[in-house]
């Protein structure tokens, strides 16, 4: 279905979006934009609301039955009690570019205060690029799309006391009214829920080494297979089995892109030895793929691998040695599940004398710049459709 396709309209009845086919519209109203109904009155929405409704349906059909976030005051609430910060809500309503950001990188990805400073700097990069940042987390049981600086600081100080929240943990964290830092899968879920089409992170999870034995496969991969969000990252973390991860993504029907490279990046280093299935060289090319994904209603995500800038990349050999050492320690200490990645990243940072942490901070900032450009280009394409 094309973005803005005239054969599908959204019928706004009080607080809910419903699909209304053009055959059901009054003939006098055809061709005049998005027809809406509030109570018993028919009228026409703004072009921005039309764009947002269209994007929301392509990304998350469930949103069509959610309360309308544009008619519920300064703090928008959608189904499930999701809270949207006012500037994020306003940007979504107007069709402006919004970039989703995860929160696990704040709580579990690096120590305080580097995590807090990095989070602020990343949001500033997004703003300075011309987009609106929306860091996503669950605070005291409330899913939040966009955090205030005080909330970012609280999450950074909580660190690993915050629950590392993937899709499977969302209901549990909300029911306990706990604080959860969202992983890639949970961040994608919430981004799609409110109509954000671009999400920036450091790196994604994948198939763990020896995954054919342990069956340890990140939920990030299955989320990419069922949620139409463009994820901008520095590739698959090099602590994982990259070839098997790319094979799994192919099985899930995920479009995998190398941004300015033929080789899929490996998080700390720009080269993995694995060919990227698709290459783009500009944000506009990536935006065109994102919009085509919306148009076709594929309901699967797009993974954009952005190589870490060469002058920040940790030398591949010492990082790989540190990874092998930490993986051996994992087996010796019987560390499993969600504890694996934070342990390995911390040990690799220790063993490389902080070089991997510096690389981690550099790559997320670089991803934020690229992701913002993609979000801006995507919004422009939707605007012009």
FIMI-700333 format. One record per residue (C-alpha): x, y, z; residue number from 0. Coordinates in nm, 3 decimals, m for minus. Example, Ala and Ser with C-alpha at 12.3 -4.5 7.8 and 13.67 -1.06 7.14 Angstrom:
REM FIMI-700333
+---------+---------+---------+-----+
!      c1 !      c2 !      c3 ! seq !
+---------+---------+---------+-----+
!   1.230 !  m0.450 !   0.780 !   0 !
!   1.367 !  m0.106 !   0.714 !   1 !
+---------+---------+---------+-----+
END
This chain:
REM FIMI-700333
+---------+---------+---------+-----+
!      c1 !      c2 !      c3 ! seq !
+---------+---------+---------+-----+
!   0.000 !   0.000 !   0.000 !   0 !
!   0.147 !   0.336 !  m0.095 !   1 !
!   0.204 !   0.601 !   0.166 !   2 !
!  m0.092 !   0.835 !   0.141 !   3 !
!  m0.284 !   0.586 !  m0.079 !   4 !
!  m0.626 !   0.740 !  m0.145 !   5 !
!  m0.805 !   0.406 !  m0.113 !   6 !
!  m0.753 !   0.386 !   0.263 !   7 !
!  m0.853 !   0.652 !   0.514 !   8 !
!  m0.851 !   0.674 !   0.890 !   9 !
!  m1.179 !   0.732 !   1.063 !  10 !
!  m1.124 !   0.908 !   1.395 !  11 !
!  m1.417 !   0.822 !   1.619 !  12 !
!  m1.362 !   0.985 !   1.958 !  13 !
!  m1.029 !   0.836 !   2.069 !  14 !
!  m0.976 !   0.559 !   1.815 !  15 !
!  m0.841 !   0.526 !   1.463 !  16 !
!  m1.038 !   0.291 !   1.240 !  17 !
!  m0.986 !   0.193 !   0.878 !  18 !
!  m1.242 !   0.349 !   0.648 !  19 !
!  m1.233 !   0.253 !   0.281 !  20 !
!  m1.302 !   0.521 !   0.025 !  21 !
!  m1.617 !   0.343 !  m0.088 !  22 !
!  m1.770 !   0.427 !   0.252 !  23 !
!  m1.692 !   0.800 !   0.235 !  24 !
!  m1.958 !   1.053 !   0.140 !  25 !
!  m1.910 !   1.126 !  m0.233 !  26 !
!  m1.892 !   1.500 !  m0.169 !  27 !
!  m1.586 !   1.447 !   0.046 !  28 !
!  m1.376 !   1.238 !  m0.191 !  29 !
!  m1.043 !   1.382 !  m0.302 !  30 !
!  m1.020 !   1.632 !  m0.017 !  31 !
!  m0.758 !   1.461 !   0.202 !  32 !
!  m0.804 !   1.264 !   0.522 !  33 !
!  m1.167 !   1.238 !   0.628 !  34 !
!  m1.220 !   1.211 !   1.004 !  35 !
!  m1.518 !   1.188 !   1.228 !  36 !
!  m1.535 !   1.299 !   1.590 !  37 !
!  m1.864 !   1.219 !   1.752 !  38 !
!  m2.122 !   1.290 !   1.481 !  39 !
!  m1.920 !   1.556 !   1.298 !  40 !
!  m1.722 !   1.491 !   0.979 !  41 !
!  m1.417 !   1.699 !   0.897 !  42 !
!  m1.067 !   1.684 !   0.757 !  43 !
!  m0.745 !   1.633 !   0.952 !  44 !
!  m0.426 !   1.822 !   0.895 !  45 !
!  m0.180 !   1.681 !   0.640 !  46 !
!   0.054 !   1.609 !   0.929 !  47 !
!  m0.203 !   1.391 !   1.104 !  48 !
!  m0.265 !   1.214 !   0.776 !  49 !
!   0.106 !   1.141 !   0.739 !  50 !
!   0.138 !   1.021 !   1.097 !  51 !
!  m0.166 !   0.797 !   1.071 !  52 !
!  m0.032 !   0.643 !   0.751 !  53 !
!   0.315 !   0.585 !   0.894 !  54 !
!   0.167 !   0.446 !   1.216 !  55 !
!  m0.042 !   0.190 !   1.032 !  56 !
!   0.248 !   0.070 !   0.821 !  57 !
!   0.476 !   0.040 !   1.123 !  58 !
!   0.222 !  m0.088 !   1.376 !  59 !
!  m0.129 !  m0.190 !   1.269 !  60 !
!  m0.217 !  m0.222 !   1.639 !  61 !
!  m0.186 !   0.155 !   1.670 !  62 !
!  m0.494 !   0.199 !   1.455 !  63 !
!  m0.706 !   0.089 !   1.751 !  64 !
!  m0.511 !   0.294 !   2.004 !  65 !
!  m0.632 !   0.620 !   2.163 !  66 !
!  m0.539 !   0.917 !   1.950 !  67 !
!  m0.228 !   1.074 !   2.108 !  68 !
!  m0.294 !   1.408 !   1.942 !  69 !
!  m0.618 !   1.482 !   2.129 !  70 !
!  m0.528 !   1.402 !   2.487 !  71 !
!  m0.350 !   1.706 !   2.627 !  72 !
!   0.015 !   1.796 !   2.662 !  73 !
!   0.124 !   1.451 !   2.781 !  74 !
!   0.002 !   1.210 !   2.517 !  75 !
!  m0.109 !   0.867 !   2.634 !  76 !
!  m0.161 !   0.579 !   2.393 !  77 !
!  m0.278 !   0.225 !   2.463 !  78 !
!  m0.089 !   0.048 !   2.739 !  79 !
!  m0.032 !   0.377 !   2.923 !  80 !
!   0.262 !   0.481 !   2.704 !  81 !
!   0.368 !   0.837 !   2.785 !  82 !
!   0.508 !   1.054 !   2.506 !  83 !
!   0.713 !   1.363 !   2.591 !  84 !
!   0.544 !   1.676 !   2.459 !  85 !
!   0.808 !   1.769 !   2.199 !  86 !
!   0.816 !   1.414 !   2.064 !  87 !
!   0.440 !   1.406 !   2.038 !  88 !
!   0.439 !   1.742 !   1.863 !  89 !
!   0.702 !   1.626 !   1.614 !  90 !
!   0.507 !   1.310 !   1.536 !  91 !
!   0.188 !   1.510 !   1.490 !  92 !
!   0.357 !   1.750 !   1.250 !  93 !
!   0.538 !   1.481 !   1.056 !  94 !
!   0.881 !   1.600 !   1.170 !  95 !
!   1.171 !   1.352 !   1.195 !  96 !
!   1.203 !   1.165 !   1.525 !  97 !
!   1.487 !   0.932 !   1.622 !  98 !
!   1.430 !   0.661 !   1.884 !  99 !
!   1.717 !   0.581 !   2.122 ! 100 !
!   1.751 !   0.280 !   2.350 ! 101 !
!   1.824 !   0.301 !   2.722 ! 102 !
!   2.012 !  m0.023 !   2.793 ! 103 !
!   2.324 !   0.139 !   2.654 ! 104 !
!   2.285 !   0.397 !   2.934 ! 105 !
!   2.225 !   0.154 !   3.219 ! 106 !
!   2.425 !  m0.150 !   3.113 ! 107 !
!   2.650 !  m0.038 !   2.829 ! 108 !
!   2.898 !   0.187 !   3.010 ! 109 !
!   2.977 !   0.317 !   3.360 ! 110 !
!   2.855 !   0.637 !   3.526 ! 111 !
!   2.915 !   0.924 !   3.454 ! 112 !
!   3.026 !   0.838 !   3.098 ! 113 !
!   2.684 !   0.687 !   3.031 ! 114 !
!   2.499 !   1.003 !   3.136 ! 115 !
!   2.730 !   1.236 !   2.944 ! 116 !
!   2.713 !   1.015 !   2.636 ! 117 !
!   2.332 !   1.000 !   2.651 ! 118 !
!   2.310 !   1.381 !   2.663 ! 119 !
!   2.564 !   1.421 !   2.383 ! 120 !
!   2.382 !   1.172 !   2.161 ! 121 !
!   2.051 !   1.354 !   2.211 ! 122 !
!   2.226 !   1.685 !   2.132 ! 123 !
!   2.366 !   1.539 !   1.809 ! 124 !
!   2.017 !   1.437 !   1.702 ! 125 !
!   1.876 !   1.781 !   1.783 ! 126 !
!   2.163 !   1.965 !   1.613 ! 127 !
!   2.105 !   1.751 !   1.303 ! 128 !
!   1.743 !   1.869 !   1.283 ! 129 !
!   1.554 !   1.574 !   1.433 ! 130 !
!   1.390 !   1.512 !   1.771 ! 131 !
!   1.548 !   1.251 !   2.001 ! 132 !
!   1.323 !   1.009 !   2.187 ! 133 !
!   1.507 !   0.795 !   2.442 ! 134 !
!   1.280 !   0.509 !   2.542 ! 135 !
!   1.258 !   0.342 !   2.884 ! 136 !
!   1.007 !   0.212 !   3.136 ! 137 !
!   1.002 !   0.432 !   3.447 ! 138 !
!   0.815 !   0.308 !   3.754 ! 139 !
!   0.601 !   0.088 !   3.531 ! 140 !
!   0.524 !   0.355 !   3.271 ! 141 !
!   0.666 !   0.317 !   2.919 ! 142 !
!   0.812 !   0.657 !   2.828 ! 143 !
!   0.889 !   0.784 !   2.479 ! 144 !
!   1.137 !   1.066 !   2.539 ! 145 !
!   1.309 !   1.129 !   2.872 ! 146 !
!   1.385 !   1.452 !   3.055 ! 147 !
!   1.748 !   1.514 !   3.154 ! 148 !
!   1.674 !   1.432 !   3.519 ! 149 !
!   1.526 !   1.099 !   3.409 ! 150 !
!   1.831 !   1.023 !   3.196 ! 151 !
!   2.054 !   1.096 !   3.496 ! 152 !
!   1.847 !   0.879 !   3.729 ! 153 !
!   1.864 !   0.589 !   3.482 ! 154 !
!   2.239 !   0.637 !   3.438 ! 155 !
!   2.292 !   0.633 !   3.814 ! 156 !
!   2.074 !   0.326 !   3.857 ! 157 !
!   2.294 !   0.143 !   3.612 ! 158 !
!   2.252 !  m0.231 !   3.628 ! 159 !
!   1.988 !  m0.198 !   3.901 ! 160 !
!   1.748 !  m0.109 !   3.621 ! 161 !
!   1.595 !  m0.421 !   3.467 ! 162 !
!   1.740 !  m0.504 !   3.127 ! 163 !
!   1.413 !  m0.517 !   2.934 ! 164 !
!   1.364 !  m0.701 !   2.608 ! 165 !
!   1.024 !  m0.767 !   2.449 ! 166 !
!   0.958 !  m1.067 !   2.674 ! 167 !
!   1.011 !  m0.856 !   2.989 ! 168 !
!   0.784 !  m0.561 !   2.905 ! 169 !
!   0.466 !  m0.690 !   3.070 ! 170 !
!   0.655 !  m0.807 !   3.378 ! 171 !
!   0.833 !  m0.474 !   3.430 ! 172 !
!   0.513 !  m0.276 !   3.382 ! 173 !
!   0.313 !  m0.501 !   3.616 ! 174 !
!   0.577 !  m0.463 !   3.888 ! 175 !
!   0.582 !  m0.086 !   3.832 ! 176 !
!   0.956 !  m0.124 !   3.800 ! 177 !
!   1.217 !   0.067 !   3.602 ! 178 !
!   1.340 !  m0.103 !   3.289 ! 179 !
!   1.609 !  m0.007 !   3.040 ! 180 !
!   1.492 !  m0.114 !   2.697 ! 181 !
!   1.706 !  m0.330 !   2.470 ! 182 !
!   1.691 !  m0.314 !   2.091 ! 183 !
!   1.385 !  m0.541 !   2.074 ! 184 !
!   1.183 !  m0.351 !   2.336 ! 185 !
!   1.284 !  m0.013 !   2.195 ! 186 !
!   1.175 !  m0.123 !   1.848 ! 187 !
!   0.843 !  m0.240 !   1.987 ! 188 !
!   0.766 !   0.093 !   2.155 ! 189 !
!   0.899 !   0.300 !   1.864 ! 190 !
!   0.669 !   0.119 !   1.623 ! 191 !
!   0.381 !   0.151 !   1.866 ! 192 !
!   0.388 !   0.531 !   1.845 ! 193 !
!   0.494 !   0.564 !   1.481 ! 194 !
!   0.870 !   0.629 !   1.500 ! 195 !
!   1.034 !   0.476 !   1.195 ! 196 !
!   1.407 !   0.525 !   1.268 ! 197 !
!   1.596 !   0.397 !   1.571 ! 198 !
!   1.964 !   0.449 !   1.653 ! 199 !
!   2.168 !   0.216 !   1.872 ! 200 !
!   2.529 !   0.107 !   1.918 ! 201 !
!   2.514 !  m0.250 !   1.797 ! 202 !
!   2.253 !  m0.523 !   1.790 ! 203 !
!   2.250 !  m0.864 !   1.953 ! 204 !
!   2.273 !  m1.177 !   1.747 ! 205 !
!   2.357 !  m1.545 !   1.745 ! 206 !
!   2.609 !  m1.612 !   2.020 ! 207 !
!   2.924 !  m1.805 !   1.950 ! 208 !
!   2.846 !  m2.173 !   1.990 ! 209 !
!   2.483 !  m2.070 !   1.941 ! 210 !
!   2.422 !  m2.387 !   1.742 ! 211 !
!   2.475 !  m2.571 !   2.072 ! 212 !
!   2.328 !  m2.329 !   2.326 ! 213 !
!   2.047 !  m2.188 !   2.103 ! 214 !
!   2.134 !  m1.847 !   2.250 ! 215 !
!   1.990 !  m1.610 !   1.989 ! 216 !
!   1.904 !  m1.248 !   2.069 ! 217 !
!   1.543 !  m1.139 !   2.051 ! 218 !
!   1.672 !  m0.838 !   1.856 ! 219 !
!   1.679 !  m1.062 !   1.549 ! 220 !
!   1.321 !  m1.187 !   1.574 ! 221 !
!   1.202 !  m0.832 !   1.648 ! 222 !
!   1.370 !  m0.714 !   1.330 ! 223 !
!   1.176 !  m0.984 !   1.149 ! 224 !
!   0.835 !  m0.859 !   1.265 ! 225 !
!   0.866 !  m0.484 !   1.334 ! 226 !
!   0.897 !  m0.229 !   1.054 ! 227 !
!   1.157 !   0.004 !   1.203 ! 228 !
!   1.486 !   0.106 !   1.044 ! 229 !
!   1.763 !   0.030 !   1.294 ! 230 !
!   2.088 !   0.221 !   1.251 ! 231 !
!   2.383 !   0.057 !   1.425 ! 232 !
!   2.755 !  m0.019 !   1.397 ! 233 !
!   2.675 !  m0.375 !   1.301 ! 234 !
!   2.660 !  m0.690 !   1.505 ! 235 !
!   2.870 !  m0.690 !   1.820 ! 236 !
!   3.195 !  m0.865 !   1.745 ! 237 !
!   3.155 !  m1.085 !   2.053 ! 238 !
!   2.889 !  m1.273 !   1.853 ! 239 !
!   2.884 !  m1.513 !   1.559 ! 240 !
!   2.842 !  m1.263 !   1.276 ! 241 !
!   2.801 !  m1.506 !   0.981 ! 242 !
!   2.529 !  m1.704 !   1.161 ! 243 !
!   2.362 !  m1.380 !   1.268 ! 244 !
!   2.339 !  m1.261 !   0.907 ! 245 !
!   2.201 !  m1.600 !   0.803 ! 246 !
!   1.935 !  m1.573 !   1.074 ! 247 !
!   1.842 !  m1.222 !   0.959 ! 248 !
!   1.799 !  m1.352 !   0.605 ! 249 !
!   1.563 !  m1.619 !   0.736 ! 250 !
!   1.366 !  m1.348 !   0.917 ! 251 !
!   1.329 !  m1.148 !   0.595 ! 252 !
!   1.525 !  m0.849 !   0.725 ! 253 !
!   1.677 !  m0.603 !   0.478 ! 254 !
!   2.045 !  m0.570 !   0.577 ! 255 !
!   2.235 !  m0.268 !   0.448 ! 256 !
!   2.598 !  m0.162 !   0.457 ! 257 !
!   2.615 !   0.218 !   0.480 ! 258 !
!   2.896 !   0.328 !   0.253 ! 259 !
!   3.054 !  m0.017 !   0.269 ! 260 !
!   3.034 !  m0.354 !   0.097 ! 261 !
!   3.132 !  m0.532 !   0.417 ! 262 !
!   2.901 !  m0.556 !   0.716 ! 263 !
!   3.067 !  m0.382 !   1.014 ! 264 !
!   3.160 !  m0.557 !   1.339 ! 265 !
!   3.085 !  m0.295 !   1.605 ! 266 !
!   3.434 !  m0.212 !   1.738 ! 267 !
!   3.591 !  m0.257 !   1.397 ! 268 !
!   3.467 !  m0.152 !   1.052 ! 269 !
!   3.531 !  m0.491 !   0.891 ! 270 !
!   3.385 !  m0.831 !   0.973 ! 271 !
!   3.479 !  m1.034 !   0.668 ! 272 !
!   3.108 !  m1.073 !   0.586 ! 273 !
!   2.959 !  m0.914 !   0.275 ! 274 !
!   2.664 !  m0.680 !   0.327 ! 275 !
!   2.368 !  m0.797 !   0.114 ! 276 !
!   2.286 !  m0.437 !   0.013 ! 277 !
!   2.487 !  m0.116 !  m0.001 ! 278 !
!   2.375 !   0.246 !   0.011 ! 279 !
!   2.592 !   0.555 !   0.007 ! 280 !
!   2.349 !   0.827 !   0.117 ! 281 !
!   2.075 !   0.888 !   0.370 ! 282 !
!   1.834 !   0.950 !   0.082 ! 283 !
!   1.896 !   0.601 !  m0.058 ! 284 !
!   1.830 !   0.451 !   0.283 ! 285 !
!   1.515 !   0.661 !   0.326 ! 286 !
!   1.387 !   0.538 !  m0.010 ! 287 !
!   1.423 !   0.178 !   0.110 ! 288 !
!   1.249 !   0.265 !   0.437 ! 289 !
!   0.952 !   0.420 !   0.256 ! 290 !
!   0.936 !   0.129 !   0.009 ! 291 !
!   0.922 !  m0.104 !   0.309 ! 292 !
!   0.627 !   0.098 !   0.441 ! 293 !
!   0.456 !   0.101 !   0.103 ! 294 !
!   0.471 !  m0.276 !   0.069 ! 295 !
!   0.351 !  m0.333 !   0.423 ! 296 !
!   0.634 !  m0.584 !   0.474 ! 297 !
!   0.615 !  m0.555 !   0.855 ! 298 !
!   0.982 !  m0.645 !   0.885 ! 299 !
!   1.265 !  m0.418 !   0.984 ! 300 !
!   1.567 !  m0.274 !   0.809 ! 301 !
!   1.915 !  m0.306 !   0.959 ! 302 !
!   2.167 !  m0.040 !   0.858 ! 303 !
!   2.529 !  m0.117 !   0.944 ! 304 !
!   2.741 !   0.200 !   0.976 ! 305 !
!   3.115 !   0.138 !   1.013 ! 306 !
!   3.282 !   0.305 !   1.308 ! 307 !
!   3.506 !   0.589 !   1.184 ! 308 !
!   3.848 !   0.445 !   1.109 ! 309 !
!   4.038 !   0.681 !   1.340 ! 310 !
!   3.828 !   0.564 !   1.637 ! 311 !
!   3.831 !   0.195 !   1.561 ! 312 !
!   4.009 !  m0.022 !   1.813 ! 313 !
!   4.272 !  m0.237 !   1.646 ! 314 !
!   4.100 !  m0.560 !   1.550 ! 315 !
!   4.364 !  m0.800 !   1.679 ! 316 !
!   4.380 !  m0.693 !   2.049 ! 317 !
!   4.000 !  m0.664 !   2.064 ! 318 !
!   3.960 !  m1.016 !   1.924 ! 319 !
!   4.213 !  m1.151 !   2.176 ! 320 !
!   4.022 !  m0.978 !   2.457 ! 321 !
!   3.694 !  m1.124 !   2.329 ! 322 !
!   3.834 !  m1.476 !   2.325 ! 323 !
!   3.963 !  m1.430 !   2.680 ! 324 !
!   3.629 !  m1.302 !   2.807 ! 325 !
!   3.437 !  m1.583 !   2.633 ! 326 !
!   3.654 !  m1.837 !   2.811 ! 327 !
!   3.584 !  m1.663 !   3.142 ! 328 !
!   3.209 !  m1.681 !   3.069 ! 329 !
!   3.229 !  m2.057 !   3.036 ! 330 !
!   3.445 !  m2.088 !   3.348 ! 331 !
!   3.206 !  m1.873 !   3.553 ! 332 !
!   2.890 !  m2.020 !   3.395 ! 333 !
!   2.757 !  m1.678 !   3.297 ! 334 !
!   2.450 !  m1.707 !   3.074 ! 335 !
!   2.158 !  m1.517 !   2.921 ! 336 !
!   2.125 !  m1.141 !   2.953 ! 337 !
!   2.439 !  m1.120 !   3.169 ! 338 !
!   2.669 !  m1.230 !   2.885 ! 339 !
!   2.695 !  m0.912 !   2.677 ! 340 !
!   2.750 !  m0.665 !   2.967 ! 341 !
!   3.015 !  m0.897 !   3.116 ! 342 !
!   3.200 !  m0.935 !   2.787 ! 343 !
!   3.191 !  m0.563 !   2.704 ! 344 !
!   3.320 !  m0.475 !   3.049 ! 345 !
!   3.602 !  m0.731 !   3.033 ! 346 !
!   3.697 !  m0.629 !   2.680 ! 347 !
!   3.715 !  m0.268 !   2.799 ! 348 !
!   3.940 !  m0.371 !   3.090 ! 349 !
!   4.163 !  m0.591 !   2.876 ! 350 !
!   4.206 !  m0.324 !   2.607 ! 351 !
!   4.283 !  m0.049 !   2.856 ! 352 !
!   3.967 !   0.145 !   2.781 ! 353 !
!   4.012 !   0.145 !   2.404 ! 354 !
!   3.686 !  m0.043 !   2.344 ! 355 !
!   3.485 !   0.201 !   2.562 ! 356 !
!   3.619 !   0.496 !   2.364 ! 357 !
!   3.526 !   0.315 !   2.045 ! 358 !
!   3.178 !   0.241 !   2.184 ! 359 !
!   3.112 !   0.610 !   2.259 ! 360 !
!   3.247 !   0.720 !   1.921 ! 361 !
!   3.034 !   0.478 !   1.724 ! 362 !
!   2.705 !   0.563 !   1.895 ! 363 !
!   2.767 !   0.932 !   1.827 ! 364 !
!   2.845 !   0.857 !   1.464 ! 365 !
!   2.533 !   0.641 !   1.436 ! 366 !
!   2.326 !   0.926 !   1.581 ! 367 !
!   2.444 !   1.159 !   1.303 ! 368 !
!   2.372 !   0.907 !   1.030 ! 369 !
!   2.040 !   0.798 !   1.180 ! 370 !
!   1.924 !   1.160 !   1.208 ! 371 !
!   2.003 !   1.217 !   0.841 ! 372 !
!   1.804 !   0.906 !   0.749 ! 373 !
!   1.509 !   1.015 !   0.965 ! 374 !
!   1.511 !   1.361 !   0.804 ! 375 !
!   1.528 !   1.214 !   0.454 ! 376 !
!   1.248 !   0.970 !   0.535 ! 377 !
!   1.022 !   1.247 !   0.668 ! 378 !
!   1.090 !   1.449 !   0.352 ! 379 !
!   0.992 !   1.157 !   0.129 ! 380 !
!   0.671 !   1.097 !   0.323 ! 381 !
!   0.595 !   1.469 !   0.312 ! 382 !
!   0.635 !   1.473 !  m0.063 ! 383 !
!   0.431 !   1.160 !  m0.128 ! 384 !
+---------+---------+---------+-----+
END
